[in-house]
């Protein structure tokens, strides 16, 4: 996602009420969570087991490292 698109999406999300954000997040997770992926694994998953989910989160712009300043 281009940086300006990410900034606009962040602005849009920040403008939502808490409830509207929760609803949007729930809807997105329901539509994008891989159907074969365990929801509450009893162990840490290997990359091959959760790659698809991380790639979907990344494509949405909802995952990434941020360093404290």
Secondary structure, 3 states (H helix, E strand, C coil): CCHHHHHHHHHHHHHCCHHHHHHHHHHHHHHHCCCCCCCCCCCCCCHHHHHHHHHHHHHHCCCCCCCCC
